[in-house]
Amino acid sequence: MHNFQPDLNIDITDIVKKFSTPLFIYSVYEIKNRIIELQGALPAESSLLYSVKANANPFVLNLFNQAGLGFEVASVGELQHVINANIHADRIVLGGPIKSKEAILLGIQNNILLYNVESEQDLQNIASASTQCLNISIRVNPDFSNRNSVLKMGGVSSQFGIDEDKVIPLIRNYKNKVNINGLFMYAGSQFFDAQDIIQNTSFLIEFAEKHIDEFDHLDYLDFGGGFGVAETEGQLELNMNILKTGLADLFTRKKQFLDSVKCKFFESGRYLTATGAILVSKVLDIKYSKGKKFILLDTGINHLGIKQFQNKKPITFIRPLKEYQHYSPAILTGATCTPIDIIQNEVDFPDVSIDDLVLIDNVGAYTTTLSPHNFCGFTYPPEVAVDDSGCVLLIRERGGIENSCGMGYK
């Protein structure tokens, strides 16, 4: 299991004294290291896009901007985030199953690089918004399915993409009306077998090669991603050596064709950010009910979002800050007023005391962007980052009660 291990001596207790709990702590070292790891496994001829939906903190966006990554956004809000972060327009790709008029117009106003289209209506909305020659890529929903992905977004009936057998008829119908010069496929998320990712990449290359005559120019191929990050017991880390070797071999075999394509993209959000943060929580209460022990924390569903439901399986990345000799069966819960706020089903857990600190690893992706922070009137937790020199930087302040529940108080 890949736990948060910054290459620095940081004192979490001191950070908590300054910022209180619950609190997100990011490691700049860890995020930079993940960029290096993933880019090192991808073909040198390709570029990496960061999927903003994973984590949209401006500080995090700036780290990826400094590393030269491109950015994949899926709404007008995410597009505005990256524009505000001074991301150059030629590094921005607008995706999402259907794009709002506002998102399309903001993209046009800022001359972004590319639009990933997922339906005929989506294509019509973009085409009708501008007389400019926009770069448009069609998202393919392939006929095959990778059964090993945790979240399937291709090869099944889906709101994502255009079914494989309908892609070419659509291109032919709009060929003289809009500039369709790209193909995109994102078959699924959380692949732990490198061969699945290699297979997905190979499919899109072969599909593009087979239908190359349908395009005036094929300038963009986006192979998606889905690079797995272990989040529950039994999930193995993605073997980056196998991925590197397999993709390099594929790109070598298809070199003549791929050299004719201007830009080749891979995408990642979770792999780049998940292991880059921990959530620090405090034990608020320990109680016993009908033979069961409950440990109540000051975090929960309001900060862990969908990730909380993954945590119900026995896992290894919820842990106390200190070492303990004695363990006993316990259920970890949040403090919100709902029975679904179970952080961890019953498991042998150290015998912590009230006010002790508990750490939840791997929370850099799909927590701050996918959590009901204001549920029950709770507030947004602060976020801090430990930089390369060991300095602790506040990168988002704690939300105020006046901003919770969508209302203010006089």
N, C-alpha and C positions, 0 to 999 in steps of 0.2 A: 504494500500500500504506500502511495506516494504522499507523505505528510509534509506540511509546511516546514521547511528547514532553511531559513535565511542564513547566509554566510556571514552572520554578524552575531555578536553577543548582545542581544536585546533583553531588557528586563521587562517582561510583560506586566509584572506587578506595578512597576513605576509608571508604565503607560496607563494602566487602569486608574492609578491614583490621580492622574491628570485629566483623563477623559471619561472615567466611570464606565459602567457596562449597561447594556450590551454594546459591543464595540467590534468593528471590523478592522483588522490589521493586515496590511498588504506588505509583501516583500518585493521590492524592486528587483533584487537579485534573482528571485525565483521566476518572475515574469520574463525578465531578460533571458534567463537560461532556457525557458521554454521556447522562446522565439528562436534561439540558436539551435536547439534540438530539432524543432520542426523544419526550419529552413534547411538544416543540414541533411534532412531525410528526403527533401523534395528535389526534383531535377533543377539544375542551375538555370535552365531555360525558362522556368516557370516563376510566377510571382505569387505572393501570399496576400490574401485579403483577410482582414480582421472583421468578424461578424459582430457588429456593435450590440446586437440584442443580448449578448452574453454579459456584458458589463459596460455601461456607458459613462462611467465616472470620467470627467475631463482629464484628470491626472493619468488615468490608464490609457485613454485615447492618445495623450501626448507621448507616452512611452512607445506606443506602436507607430506613431507619426515619426518620431525620432529614428526608429528602426527602419523606416522606409516602406512600411507595409501599405497596402491599399485598404479600403474600407467598404464593407458591404452593409448597406442600411436597408431597413424594411418598412419605413414609415416617414412621414413628414417630420415627426419629432426627432427620430434618429438622424435624419438628414440635416436638420438644423443643428443638432449636437455637433456633428463633425464639421459643419461650416463654422460654427462658433469656435471650434478648436483649431481653426486655420489649416484644415486639411485641404490640400490643393485639389481642385475639381477633377483633374485628370486621374485621380486615384480613388474616385468614388463610384460605386456601382449601386443602383437602386433596384432592390428586389421586393419580395413579398407577394402573396397570392393575388392581391388586387391592390392597385395603387390609387390613392385619393387624388382628386384634382389638384389639391394643394401641394402634395408631394411632387407630382409631375411638373407643375409650374415652377416650384422652387428648384427642381433639378434643371429645368430649361434655363431659368434665370442665371443659374450658376455654372452652366455649361459642363455638367458632370459627364463622366466618361461613357457610361453604359446603363441601359435599362434591361433587366431580366424580365421577360414577359411570360406569364403563366396561364393565359387564356385568351381567346379571341376578343372578348370584351376588354381585357387589359390592354391588348394591342390597339384596339380601336380608340380607347381613351387616350393613349399616348399619341397615336397618329393624328387625332383631331385637335390636340392641344398645341401643335406647332407645325409650321411650314419648314422648319429647319431639318437638316439631314441628321437625325439622331441615330446613334448606334443602338441597335436593338438585338437582343439575344433571346432565343426561344428556349424555355426550360422543358426538357424532355422527361416525361414519365415513362420509363422503360417497361417493356413487357416482363422482364425478369425481376425477381425480388431477392435481395440478400436477407435470408432468414435470420442471420446472426445480428442484425442491427437492433438496438434497443428501441429506437423510434424509427419506424419505417415511413419514408416519404416518397418512395418510388417503387414501382412494380405492384402497387396495390391501388384500389380506388382511393382517390385523394383529392383534396382541394388544391394540391400543389402540382404545377406543371401541366403539360399537354400530352395526352396519351401518344405513345410512340407512333401508332399508325395514322395519327391525325396531324403530325408535325409537318410532313412534306406537303400535303394538300393545303395546309394553312400558309406555308411559305410561298407556294405557287400562286395562291389567291391574292397575296399582298405584295408580291415581288416588285411590281411596278408602282406601288403606292408608298411604301416605306422602305427604309434601309435595314433589312434584316441581314446582319453580318456576324452573328454569333450563335453558339449553342451552349446550353448550361444543363447540368444534371446534378441533383443532390439526392442521392438514393436513400439516405438515412443517417441517423446519428448514433454515436457510441459503437463504432466498429472496433472490436478487439483483435480481430484476425486481419493482419495486413493484406492477405490475399483478397479479401473482400474489397478493400479500397483499390487495389491494383486492378481487380476485375471491373469495378465501376469506371475507372479511368480508361481502361482498354475499350469498354463498350462505347463510350462517347467518341473516342478517337476513330473507331471503326465505323460508327454511325456517320460521323462527319465525313470520313474518307469516302464512304459509299455514296453519299449524296452531295459531294462537293460541287457537282455541276448545277445544282439548284441555286447556288449562291453566285452573285456577281463577284463578291469578295467574302471570304470567311476569315475574319480578323480576330475573333475572340472564341476561345474555348474555356469554359469554367467547369472544372471537374468536381466542384463541391469539396466535401471533406468528410466529416464524421469521425475524426480521429478520437479513439476511445480514451476515456479517463476512468480508472477504477473508482467506483463509488460505493460498492457493496462487497461483502465477503464473497470470494469465489471469482470475482472478475480479475483477469490477469492484465497487466500493463501491455499496451500495444508494443509489439517488437519493431522498433524503429530501424533496426539493421535490415530486417526482412523487407520492410517497406521501401527503404532506400535502394536496396539491390533490385527489387522487383520493378519499381518505377523507372530506375535508370536503364534497365534492360528494355522495358517497354518503349521508352523515349528513343533509345538507340535503334530499335527495330523500325520505329515509325518516324525516324529522323527526317527523311525527305519530305514527308507530308507535313510534319509539325513545323518544319522550317518555313513553310508557306503561310503559317498562321501567326499573326503579329503578336498576340498576347495569349499566354496560357496561365490560367489561374487555379489555385486551390484556395479553399476557405477554411477558417477555423475561428471558433470563439471559445468553446469550452476548454480545448486542449491548452490554449495559450493563457487562460486566466484562472481555471478552476483551482489549481494547486497554489495559486499566488496569494491566498488570503485565508485567515482564520477568523472565526467569530468567537469572541471572548464573552462568557456569560458568568453570572453569579448565582450560587444556590440561594434561593429565597426561603425554602421551606422543605422539611422532610417529614412526611406523614405516613401513617399506616391505616389501611382500610381493608377490612375483610381478608386479612392475611397477606396483603400485598403492600410493598414498600414503594412510595412515590417520592421522587426527587423533583422539586419544582424549580425551574430556572427562569431567569428574567429575559429569556429569548424563547422562540418557538415558531409557530406557523407564520407569525407576522414578520419574521425575518428570514425564515428558511423556505417559505413558499412551497413550490412543488417538490423541492429537494427534501422537505421534511418527510414526505411519504416514502421516499427511498430509505430514509434513515430508520424506518421501523424494523427492517431486517437486521439481524446481528451484524455489527460492523466494528471496525477498529479505529475509526477516526473521531470518535467522541471520547474525550479523555480529560481527567483532571490535570490541573497545572502541576500539582505536587505528586510525589510518589506516596503510595499507601500500601500497607502490608495486608490489610484485611478487605475482603470483598463480600458482597451479599447480593442476592437477586433484587433488582430494582427496576422501576419504570421511570423514565425521564420524561417530564412534561413541560410545556410552556406555561405562562401565567395568564393567557387569554381565556375568556369565559366561553369555552366550547370543548366538548369531549373529544373532538378530533385533534386537539393540540397535543398529540403524543409524539415526542421527539424520538424516543427509542423504546421499543417494546421491551418486555422484561428480559434482562440479561444480567449476568454477574458484573457488578460495577463497584469500583472502590468505595469504601465507606466514608464519603465526604461529609463535611459539616456545613451548617449554614454559613454563608458568606465566602465559602471556598470558591475558587474559580474553575470553570470547566471550559475546555477548548473544543471547538468543532472545526475540523480541518476541511480543506477542499471546498471553500465557499466563495471562491472568486468569480464563479460563473453561475448565472441564473439564480441568484439570490436577491441582490439589490434590485435587479430589473424584473423579478418575477415573484414578488412577495407583497402581501396585503399589509403594508407597514402601518396603516392607520386603523386596522381592525381593532375594535373595542376602544378606540381613542388612543391607542399607543402611538408612539412617535418614531420617526426615522432615526436609526442609530448613527452615530458618527463613524467616519472612516478615516483612518490614518495610514500613512505609508512609511516604512523604514527604507531610507534611500541607501545608496552604495556606501556612503560615509558613516552610516549608523544613525543619522539624524532622523527624528520622528516628526513627520509633517502632517498636519491636519488637512485632509483633502476633501472632506465634506463635514459640515457641522451637524450636530444633533438637531433634528427637527423639533419645532416647538408645538406645544399643545394647541396654540391658536391656528396651526395649519392642519391639525388632525380632523378627521371626520368631515372634511370639506367645509368647515365653518370656523368662524373666529369668535372670540369672547371679549366682551367689553368689561 
